[in-house]
C-alpha cells in the first residue's frame, strides 16, 4: 500500500460570477437576466453589509484573490488541489458564496420562495451545463453536483437527471426547504427517486438554507432590521443544521429507502457527530419504544428496518472541515460514514491551510480509520476509480506520517 494518501474532498464549491452564466442560459431568457442580475447583486451587497461581514470578507480575500479564481478557472483549480493534496473533489454550486452563484435562485439555497419556476430551472440548467463542461476536464477527479429544482415539476426533474447522466454528472442537489410544496414523504416524488436509483445518481442535501425571513425580517436584505431583531444570526446558525436533517426525517419515515433500497443520499456540512447521534436516537426511540407511542396508531409497519439501519445503508455524511473532536467520536455513527471535505473556497473551510489541518487534526488517528475518512469512504460511495486516484495521490497526496503522534510533516 502506498504511503501517499488518496484524499477526496466531499465538499468543494465552484461557479461563475452570476453575470458570466449568460452564455449558458437559453437565449430567450437573456433579456430578463440582464434585468434580474443587477438586482440580485445589489441585494447580495446589502446582505453583506447587514451581516457586518463585508470588511471581514474583503480582508480575507485581499491576499488570495488569484487563488480564489479557482472557483471557475480550471488551471487555478488544479493548483489548489495540488497544494491541498486533494486527488478528487465533489463540487457543489456557489463558488465564493456571495457573487459566484447561478442566476434566478438556482444556487446552493435552491429555495422556491419568491422564485419563478421557469426561471429557476433556466438558472439551474445553465449551471449544470457549465459544471458538466468544467468537470469534463477530468471526470475521474471532479464529481459535479447538479442543481435540480425538484419541487416545481417532478417529470422535468426526471428528464434533467437523465440529461445530467448523459453529460457526465451523476450527483444532484435538491431543495432542503420545500415551503408550500409537497414534502419528501409524498409519493409524487417516487419517479425522481426511481430514476436516481436506476441510474446510480446520488442525491445531496447541503447545509445553508433556512427560513431567513423568520430571522432577519420579511423585507431583508432590502431593509436592515437588525436593531429590531437582535440575535438573528445566532438563531440562524443554531437552527440551520436542523433544516438539513428535516428532509431526511421525512424520507426515512416516508419509506423512501424501503421502496428504493439502492438510493444513495449524502448530507453535507451538517454537524456530523455532535448532532447526528441524538437525531438518530430520537428516530429509533420512536420506532422501537412503541409503548410510548401506541396511542398514536401504527406508523411503522411500512418499514422493515429502523431509521438508523436505513441511515447506515443509504446515507453518507459529507463531514466538511470535520474537527478532531468529531473524529474522536467516529465510531458513534460508524467510521465508514464520514467523508472529509475542505469546503474550498469558502472562508470557513480548511483551505488554504489544508496540509497543516491534516497534521494537526489526524495526528494519532489509526491509519486505517484516517484513510477511510480522508478518501476511501468517498471512493466506495461514489464508485471512483481508485487506481487512477492513487496515481494522482502518489504525486500530490499527504504522507501517512500525518497519523504519527508527533504529527510529522507530510
C-alpha positions in Angstrom: 0.0 0.0 0.0 1.3 3.4 -0.9 2.5 5.8 1.8 0.7 8.6 0.0 -2.9 9.0 0.9 -5.8 9.4 -1.5 -7.7 12.4 -0.3 -11.2 13.1 -1.7 -12.9 16.3 -0.6 -16.6 15.7 -0.2 -17.4 19.4 -0.1 -15.9 21.9 -2.6 -17.7 24.6 -4.5 -17.4 26.1 -8.0 -19.3 28.5 -10.1 -19.1 31.5 -12.4 -19.8 35.1 -11.4 -23.6 35.4 -11.7 -23.4 37.6 -14.7 -21.0 35.2 -16.5 -23.6 32.5 -16.7 -25.3 34.3 -19.6 -23.7 32.1 -22.4 -25.0 29.0 -20.6 -28.6 30.4 -20.2 -31.0 29.9 -23.1 -31.1 33.0 -25.2 -34.8 33.5 -24.6 -34.0 34.4 -21.0 -31.2 36.8 -21.7 -33.2 40.0 -21.5 -34.8 39.1 -18.2 -31.3 38.0 -16.9 -30.0 41.4 -17.9 -32.7 43.0 -15.6 -32.5 40.5 -12.8 -28.8 40.1 -12.2 -28.1 43.7 -11.2 -30.9 43.5 -8.6 -29.5 40.2 -7.2 -26.0 41.7 -7.0 -27.4 44.8 -5.2 -29.3 42.6 -2.7 -26.2 40.5 -2.1 -24.2 43.6 -1.3 -26.8 44.7 1.1 -26.8 41.3 2.8 -23.0 41.6 3.3 -23.4 45.0 4.9 -26.3 44.0 7.2 -24.3 40.9 8.3 -21.3 43.2 9.0 -19.1 40.8 7.1 -18.1 43.0 4.1 -14.9 44.3 5.7 -14.1 40.8 7.0 -14.6 39.2 3.6 -12.6 41.9 1.8 -9.7 41.5 4.2 -9.8 37.7 3.9 -9.9 37.8 0.1 -7.2 40.5 -0.4 -4.1 38.3 -0.2 -5.6 35.3 -2.1 -7.5 36.9 -4.9 -5.7 34.9 -7.6 -6.2 31.6 -5.8 -9.9 32.3 -5.4 -10.3 32.4 -9.1 -10.1 28.6 -8.9 -13.8 28.8 -8.2 -14.1 29.0 -12.0 -10.6 28.9 -13.6 -9.6 25.3 -14.2 -5.8 25.9 -14.1 -6.1 27.7 -10.8 -8.3 24.9 -9.6 -5.6 22.3 -10.3 -3.1 24.4 -8.4 -5.4 24.4 -5.4 -5.9 20.7 -5.5 -2.2 20.1 -5.7 -1.4 22.5 -2.8 -4.1 20.8 -0.7 -3.1 17.3 -1.6 -6.6 16.5 -2.9 -6.9 13.8 -5.5 -10.6 14.2 -6.2 -13.5 16.5 -5.2 -17.2 16.7 -5.0 -18.3 20.1 -6.4 -21.4 22.0 -5.2 -22.7 25.3 -6.6 -21.8 28.8 -5.2 -18.1 29.3 -5.9 -17.3 32.1 -3.5 -20.8 32.1 -2.0 -21.8 35.7 -2.5 -21.4 36.6 -6.2 -20.4 33.2 -7.7 -23.9 31.7 -7.9 -26.2 30.6 -10.7 -28.9 33.2 -11.6 -32.6 33.1 -10.8 -32.1 31.5 -7.3 -30.6 28.2 -8.6 -27.6 28.2 -6.3 -26.9 26.4 -3.0 -30.1 27.6 -1.3 -32.3 26.4 -4.2 -35.3 27.7 -2.3 -38.7 28.0 -4.0 -39.5 31.2 -2.0 -40.2 34.2 -4.3 -38.9 32.3 -7.4 -40.4 31.8 -10.8 -40.3 28.1 -11.7 -39.3 28.5 -15.3 -36.5 30.9 -14.5 -35.2 28.8 -11.6 -35.0 25.9 -13.9 -33.2 28.0 -16.5 -30.6 29.1 -14.0 -30.1 25.6 -12.7 -29.6 24.1 -16.2 -27.2 26.9 -17.0 -25.1 26.0 -14.0 -25.4 22.3 -14.9 -24.2 22.9 -18.5 -21.2 24.9 -17.2 -20.5 22.3 -14.5 -20.5 19.4 -17.0 -18.0 21.3 -19.1 -15.8 22.1 -16.1 -15.8 18.5 -14.7 -15.2 17.2 -18.2 -11.6 18.3 -18.0 -11.0 15.2 -15.8 -14.1 13.2 -14.7 -12.0 11.0 -12.5 -11.1 13.9 -10.2 -14.2 16.1 -10.3 -17.7 14.9 -9.2 -20.1 17.6 -10.1 -23.3 18.0 -8.1 -26.0 19.3 -10.5 -28.7 21.8 -9.3 -32.2 20.3 -9.6 -35.3 22.4 -8.6 -37.3 19.3 -8.0 -40.3 20.9 -6.3 -41.8 22.5 -9.4 -42.2 19.6 -11.8 -41.2 16.0 -11.0 -41.2 14.9 -14.6 -38.9 17.8 -15.6 -36.6 16.8 -12.8 -36.5 13.2 -14.1 -35.6 14.5 -17.5 -33.0 16.7 -16.0 -31.4 13.7 -14.2 -31.2 11.8 -17.5 -29.6 14.9 -19.1 -27.1 15.0 -16.3 -26.1 11.4 -16.7 -25.8 11.8 -20.5 -23.4 14.7 -19.8 -21.2 13.1 -17.2 -22.9 14.2 -14.0 -24.0 11.5 -11.5 -24.8 13.6 -8.5 -27.6 16.0 -7.9 -28.7 18.5 -5.2 -32.3 19.1 -4.4 -34.0 21.8 -2.2 -33.7 21.4 1.5 -36.7 23.6 2.2 -39.9 23.0 0.3 -42.1 25.8 1.6 -45.7 25.4 0.4 -44.8 22.5 -1.8 -45.2 18.8 -1.1 -42.6 17.4 1.4 -40.4 14.4 0.6 -42.6 11.7 2.1 -45.1 12.5 -0.7 -45.2 9.6 -3.2 -45.4 12.2 -6.1 -41.6 12.2 -5.9 -41.3 8.5 -6.5 -40.4 8.8 -10.2 -37.5 11.0 -9.2 -36.2 8.6 -6.5 -36.6 5.8 -9.0 -34.6 7.4 -11.8 -31.8 8.3 -9.4 -31.7 4.7 -8.1 -31.8 3.2 -11.6 -29.1 5.4 -13.0 -26.9 5.4 -9.9 -27.3 9.1 -9.3 -26.5 10.2 -5.7 -28.9 12.8 -4.1 -27.4 15.5 -2.0 -28.5 18.0 0.7 -26.1 20.8 1.7 -26.5 23.0 4.8 -27.2 26.7 4.5 -30.8 27.1 3.5 -33.2 28.2 6.3 -36.3 30.4 6.6 -34.3 33.6 6.5 -37.4 35.9 6.8 -38.1 34.5 10.2 -34.6 35.5 11.4 -33.9 38.7 9.5 -37.3 40.1 8.6 -39.6 39.6 5.6 -38.0 42.5 3.7 -34.4 41.5 4.3 -31.9 42.2 2.7 -33.6 45.3 1.1 -34.3 46.5 4.7 -31.9 46.0 7.6 -33.9 45.3 10.8 -31.1 44.1 12.9 -31.8 46.7 15.6 -35.4 45.4 15.9 -34.4 41.7 15.6 -31.3 41.3 17.8 -29.6 37.9 17.7 -30.9 36.9 14.3 -27.6 35.5 13.1 -27.2 33.5 16.4 -30.7 32.0 15.8 -29.9 31.1 12.2 -26.6 29.4 13.0 -28.3 27.5 15.8 -31.1 26.2 13.6 -29.5 25.8 10.2 -28.3 22.3 10.7 -31.8 21.2 11.8 -33.2 22.2 8.4 -30.6 19.9 6.7 -31.8 16.9 8.8 -35.5 17.6 8.2 -35.7 16.2 4.6 -34.1 13.0 5.7 -36.6 12.7 8.6 -39.4 12.8 6.0 -37.7 10.4 3.6 -36.8 7.9 6.4 -40.3 7.8 7.9 -41.9 8.1 4.5 -40.5 4.8 3.4 -38.4 6.2 0.5 -35.5 3.9 1.4 -37.8 1.0 1.8 -39.2 1.4 -1.7 -35.8 2.4 -3.2 -33.2 0.3 -1.3 -30.3 1.2 -3.6 -31.0 5.0 -3.5 -27.9 6.9 -2.1 -28.1 10.2 -0.3 -25.4 12.5 1.1 -25.9 15.1 3.8 -23.0 17.6 3.6 -21.7 20.1 6.2 -24.2 19.0 8.7 -22.8 19.0 12.2 -21.6 15.4 12.0 -21.1 13.7 15.3 -22.4 16.3 17.7 -25.8 16.3 16.0 -26.3 13.1 14.2 -26.4 10.6 17.2 -29.1 12.5 19.1 -31.2 12.8 15.9 -30.8 9.1 15.1 -31.6 8.1 18.8 -34.8 10.2 18.6 -35.9 8.4 15.4 -35.1 5.0 16.7 -36.8 5.7 20.0 -40.0 6.5 18.1 -39.5 3.3 16.1 -38.7 0.8 18.8 -40.2 2.1 22.1 -43.7 1.6 20.9 -45.2 1.7 24.4 -44.6 5.5 24.4 -46.5 5.9 21.1 -49.1 3.1 20.9 -51.9 5.6 21.2 -50.8 7.2 18.0 -51.5 4.1 16.0 -49.3 2.1 13.6 -46.9 4.4 11.8 -44.0 2.0 11.3 -45.3 -1.3 9.8 -44.5 0.0 6.3 -40.8 0.0 7.3 -38.8 -3.2 7.5 -35.8 -1.6 9.3 -35.3 1.1 11.9 -34.4 4.6 10.8 -30.7 4.2 11.9 -30.5 1.0 9.8 -31.7 2.8 6.7 -29.2 5.6 7.6 -26.3 3.1 7.7 -27.4 1.6 4.4 -28.5 4.6 2.3 -27.0 7.8 3.7 -23.4 9.1 3.9 -22.0 12.2 5.6 -20.0 14.9 3.9 -18.1 15.8 7.0 -16.9 19.2 5.8 -13.9 20.7 7.8 -14.5 17.9 10.4 -12.9 18.9 13.8 -10.8 16.5 15.8 -13.4 16.1 18.5 -15.8 14.6 15.9 -13.1 12.3 14.6 -12.5 11.0 18.1 -16.2 10.1 18.1 -16.1 8.5 14.7 -17.3 5.1 15.9 -20.5 6.6 17.4 -22.1 6.7 13.9 -19.5 4.5 12.2 -16.2 5.4 10.7 -17.5 4.2 7.3 -20.0 7.1 7.2 -17.6 10.1 7.3 -16.2 11.7 4.2 -13.9 14.6 4.8 -14.3 17.9 2.9 -12.3 21.1 2.6 -15.2 23.5 1.7 -12.9 25.3 -0.8 -13.2 28.3 -1.5 -15.4 29.2 1.5 -13.6 31.0 4.3 -14.9 28.6 7.0 -13.1 25.7 5.2 -9.6 24.3 5.7 -8.2 26.0 2.6 -5.5 27.4 2.2 -4.1 25.7 5.2 -5.3 22.2 4.5 -2.0 20.4 4.8 -1.5 22.0 8.3 -5.0 20.9 9.1 -4.2 17.3 8.2 -1.2 17.2 10.5 -2.9 19.0 13.4 -6.2 17.1 13.2 -5.2 13.5 12.3 -2.1 13.0 14.4 -2.6 9.9 16.5 -5.6 8.7 14.5 -5.3 5.0 13.4 -4.1 4.9 9.8 -6.9 2.6 8.7 -9.6 5.0 10.1 -7.8 8.1 8.7 -7.6 6.6 5.3 -11.3 5.9 5.3 -12.3 9.4 6.4 -9.9 11.2 4.1 -10.7 9.3 0.9 -11.6 5.6 0.9 -15.2 6.1 2.1 -15.8 8.6 -0.7 -14.1 6.2 -3.3 -16.5 3.5 -2.3 -19.7 5.7 -2.0 -19.2 7.5 -5.3 -17.7 4.5 -7.2 -14.5 6.3 -8.1 -11.5 4.7 -9.9 -9.1 4.0 -7.0 -6.1 3.1 -9.2 -6.3 6.4 -11.1 -6.7 8.4 -8.0 -3.8 6.6 -6.4 -1.6 7.6 -9.3 -2.6 11.3 -8.6 -2.1 10.8 -4.9 1.4 9.4 -5.4 2.3 12.8 -6.8 0.4 15.2 -4.5 -1.1 13.3 -1.6 -0.1 13.8 2.0 2.1 11.1 3.5 0.9 8.6 6.1 3.2 10.4 8.5 0.2 12.7 9.3 -1.1 9.9 11.5 2.1 9.9 13.6 1.5 11.0 17.2 4.0 13.8 16.6 2.2 15.0 13.6 5.3 14.9 11.4 5.2 17.0 8.2 3.7 15.4 5.1 
